[in-house]
Amino acid sequence: MENSHIVKVLKSRFITHDVKSFVVEKPEGYNFVPGQATEVAINHPDWKNQLRPFTFTNPKESNYLEFMIKIYKDRKGVTNELGRINAGDELILHDVFGTINYKGPGVFIAAGSGITPFIAIFRELYKNNQLYGNRLIYVNKTSEDVIMGEELHRMLKNNFINVYTRENVVGFAGKRIDRNFLIENIVDFSQHFYVCGPSDFVKTVTSNLLDLGATAESVVFEE
């Protein structure tokens, strides 16, 4: 039987037009490696068996847990319900899992809410002055979809590349992360790569990276 923990929501607020941050209690002895996730449910009879995977975004030493969750209002499912959850409500957390963890400096490639495992990793590295040598390529439809853009920019400075697929803002690339983009933006394919986002995105980017010389051992993604 896996363990579950009922935790109180301490804070909840929208950080973009459709992404909400939840700060919740941290159960005694509940630990994770930055990049890992857990299955979360709402502590309500109608919803407690509806588990969904979400990544921790807080640094691992903090005395709380945080999730950044994209709310899909049109789907009338769990995230729509989470959109209504406020401080004082309860969530149920399950066991920790996940294959994304930091193996050394490299290029992080994220699409949309695929940034969340990387936020915990960057916060941890930044705190320990170990961010040097890491770059982030972050793809969104528009600038309004960027999660924690200011903090990422503060941590990574010029090593933070925003890519928008839907808007043409002066100074920003309006394009897809295809093979040509990777060739133009990455010099060294022998370094580590971390890829997270929708499954098609992960599949395409990963196969392009392998094609361009990255090794299977050096590419980290959620299986």
Secondary structure by P-SEA (a helix, b strand, c coil): cbbbbbbbbcbbbbccccbbbbbbbbcccccccccbbbbbbccccccccbbbbbbbcccccccbbbbbbbbbcccccaaaaaaaccccbbbbbcccccccccccbbbbbbccccaaaaaaaaaaaaaacccccbbbbccccccccccaaaaaaaaccccbbbbbccccccccccccccaaaaaacccccccbbbbbccaaaaaaaaaaaaaaccccccccccc
